[in-house]
Each structure stands twice: as C-alpha cells, then as structure tokens.
C-alpha cells in the first residue's frame, strides 16, 4: 500500500521541499477526480444540505498584546523567534517557517518541530475565545489544532470544557458525542482531523462553531462544519472565526474564501520563497 501511494503521489505531484508537494500541472485536480470517478460517487455539498438552515459566517477580531504582536512581526522579518528560556529558534525552510508562524498565531511555540514541549507566549487568543463563549447562548464547538492549545484551554476553561482529539479512545468518543447531544458539555474542543464523516453533533441545542485555529484545508473545514450543519439540524448555526491583528488568520481565511486553502497557497501569499531558495551553482567555463 505504501509503494502504491508513493507511486500515485509521484504521478500527480512534484516535491518542492521536505514536507511540501505541488501539483504537476494545472489540471492535476481534474485528472485525480477523473480517476476517482471510476470508484466513487460524488454528491454536491448543496444537494446534501437541502432543507438545512443556511449558516451565518462571521469574523471575531481581536488584538494581540504588544509584545506578542512584535514577536510575530520580528519572526516574519528575520525567521527567528526568541524562546522564554533565552534560546532562539530559527527556521531554514518554507515548511518550518509556516509551522512556526502557525504556532505563533496560536499564541505558543514548540521548542523543536515534533516536540511535545511548548511555551505559551500570549493569552490574548484564549481570552478572546473565553469572552466569545461567555457571550454565547448554548454549547460551543471549538476547532483547535495544537495539542498544547488544547491543554491550555482545558486549564483555562476548567470543568465546562472537554476535548475530542486524535488520541481520544473510541469508547470516550462515543461518550463525548452522547454527552454533547444531551447538552452536558458546554464547550467541546475538537480537532478537525478527528471529526470524520458520520459524527453527528446536531441533536443538542448548540448552534455555534468557533474556529480557534484555522485549517489550511477547505475540505477539512467543510467537513468539520458539517458536524453541526447537517441533516436533522433545525437551528441556524453561527460559524465564527477568531481573527488576530497579526499572524496567519487573515491570509488563511482569504485562501479559504477562494477555496484554495493549502500550505502552498499560504506560502505563496506570504511570498517568502526567495528567503529559502538555494543559490545557483555556477561552473567555470
């Protein structure tokens, strides 16, 4: 299976960095869809949501504290971020730059890529979410990305919050879904990657989704929103985006609006390729 996947990926994509792949041609998506059409049935989203109240989409802006805003601006200018322990984390590739900027946009930074240790750098985003939750009627479904932000939010929100993430055992997932639909969970922190098809969260009184951290994947975002906006939903659901005054939020949302959200689209918007381009090697005649 692994060999088949790598062969398929090489057929349609070209590797541009260690973790980034780009479509080989403008019609790559069409060719993939044509291949899948032989094995799958496609249903248009508008057909699947007929009769469901149209959701309301809105942005909730907030401002970072001055020190964190300056930290983000410094990183975007220098590719470096100072850690609270005095060390400096520098990045040397587009993928690493995007990863760290995404962390800073969440108000934290990991010591090393793939490390479990993260430093909280600002609580402005958490406070913006808490204010939003306090002013919302009914349970709130919150989309999160980093394990460190889940831990920080659980500490901040206390007993009113529960988490549904990739490591949540199947039995606990079933219990969380049941408790949510029975309005026994005021705030459910959920990783979009863990919220697959078939999870029904529309049976309780909740009518609010908050994107705390934005997905770069339009399809994943649509799938997450469809946990509430789905057949059987009788309420108008509000989908609220937290948008900071510095960081990735605004770029990610612009890409999502154009249905072009991907790591490549965000990197193109950041226009940083020249920073990490390898110098051309010239040979003497």
Rosetta blueprint (number, residue, H / E / L):
1 X L
2 X H
3 X H
4 X H
5 X H
6 X H
7 X H
8 X H
9 X H
10 X H
11 X H
12 X H
13 X E
14 X E
15 X E
16 X L
17 X L
18 X L
19 X L
20 X L
21 X E
22 X E
23 X E
24 X L
25 X L
26 X L
27 X L
28 X H
29 X H
30 X H
31 X H
32 X H
33 X H
34 X H
35 X H
36 X H
37 X H
38 X L
39 X L
40 X L
41 X L
42 X L
43 X L
44 X L
45 X H
46 X H
47 X H
48 X H
49 X L
50 X L
51 X L
52 X L
53 X L
54 X L
55 X L
56 X E
57 X E
58 X E
59 X E
60 X E
61 X E
62 X E
63 X L
64 X L
65 X L
66 X H
67 X H
68 X H
69 X H
70 X H
71 X H
72 X H
73 X H
74 X H
75 X H
76 X H
77 X H
78 X H
79 X L
80 X E
81 X E
82 X E
83 X L
84 X L
85 X L
86 X L
87 X L
88 X E
89 X E
90 X E
91 X L
92 X L
93 X L
94 X H
95 X H
96 X H
97 X H
98 X H
99 X H
100 X H
101 X H
102 X H
103 X H
104 X H
105 X H
106 X L
107 X L
108 X E
109 X E
110 X E
111 X L
112 X L
113 X L
114 X L
115 X L
116 X L
117 X L
118 X E
119 X E
120 X E
121 X L
122 X L
123 X L
124 X H
125 X H
126 X H
127 X H
128 X H
129 X H
130 X H
131 X H
132 X H
133 X H
134 X H
135 X L
136 X L
137 X L
138 X L
139 X L
140 X E
141 X E
142 X E
143 X E
144 X E
145 X L
146 X L
147 X H
148 X H
149 X H
150 X H
151 X H
152 X H
153 X H
154 X H
155 X H
156 X H
157 X H
158 X H
159 X H
160 X H
161 X E
162 X E
163 X E
164 X E
165 X L
166 X L
167 X L
168 X L
169 X L
170 X H
171 X H
172 X H
173 X H
174 X H
175 X H
176 X H
177 X H
178 X H
179 X H
180 X H
181 X H
182 X L
183 X L
184 X L
185 X L
186 X L
187 X E
188 X E
189 X E
190 X E
191 X E
192 X H
193 X H
194 X H
195 X L
196 X L
197 X L
198 X L
199 X L
200 X L
201 X L
202 X L
203 X L
204 X L
205 X L
206 X L
207 X L
208 X E
209 X E
210 X E
211 X E
212 X L
213 X L
214 X L
215 X L
216 X L
217 X L
218 X H
219 X H
220 X H
221 X H
222 X H
223 X H
224 X H
225 X H
226 X L
227 X L
228 X L
229 X L
230 X L
231 X L
232 X L
233 X L
234 X L
235 X L
236 X L
237 X L
238 X E
239 X E
240 X E
241 X E
242 X E
243 X E
244 X E
245 X L
246 X L
247 X L
248 X L
249 X H
250 X H
251 X H
252 X H
253 X H
254 X H
255 X H
256 X H
257 X H
258 X L
259 X L
260 X L
261 X L
262 X L
263 X H
264 X H
265 X H
266 X H
267 X H
268 X H
269 X H
270 X H
271 X L
272 X L
273 X H
274 X H
275 X H
276 X H
277 X L
278 X L
279 X L
280 X L
281 X L
282 X L
283 X L
284 X L
285 X L
